[in-house]
Amino acid sequence: MSHTGSSGGQPGPQRTTDRATALSEPTRAYAELVAGNRRFVDGAPRHPNQDAGHRAAVADGQHPFAVIVGCSDSRLAAEIIFDRGLGDLFVVRTAGHTAGPEVLGSVEYAVTVLGTPLVVVLGHDSCGAVQAARESAATGTAPSGHLRAVVDAVLPSLHRAAAEGVDDIDGIVDIHIAQTVETLLGQSPVLADEVARGRCAVVGVSYRLAAGAVRPVAAVPAGFATPAESTDPAAPATV
Ligand SMILES: [Zn+2]
């Protein structure tokens, strides 16, 4: 990556709608994440941008190259699994990567104010939030407290999985990731406009807890993230 300096710096938030360079920034940002995940999978992380010097350098401003809308699962720490550091990733995490108003507002802030060119929805196998929603739907009971809001936000993905004949938990997770990508774009005209202008892309990736690898399961614009860019050797075709 030409933008990667000795300290493992980030892609700049340069903006353009020029046809020749449209999507160059999102493409570079995604490649950076895939490369970092590969290092993590291989057990050869560089831990870029985690030193005291870089901490001081980014104190006056941030230019993260990717927004991560991820599940809160404790095994899904974004900077670790993508081998990045301070100032690189704008991370928003909720159980089951549910995307309510505060999440949408946070994404819009990163994309429009900070100029971040890539939004990644990060889900994973054996997701507890998806399992909870599945159990709730199966038993016809709703969880108590605010956990219900999480379950309610996942239920549309369960209905979509049922309509598509998918009943294994990891297949449902993939559908929920794709559903979250659609929710972000459907609920945020601001984000959709940035994508339509070629200044931003949205990718849904599924992470495997044991292997540590991600594979793309959904992308807008279509074809943005291809299976070849997956770090999972068993990656199926992009949905
Ligand atoms: Zn989860």
Boltz pocket constraint, residues with backbone or C-beta under 6 A from the ligand:
constraints:
  - pocket:
      binder: B
      contacts: [[A, 71], [A, 72], [A, 73], [A, 95], [A, 96], [A, 97], [A, 124], [A, 126], [A, 127], [A, 128], [A, 129], [A, 130]]
      max_distance: 6.0
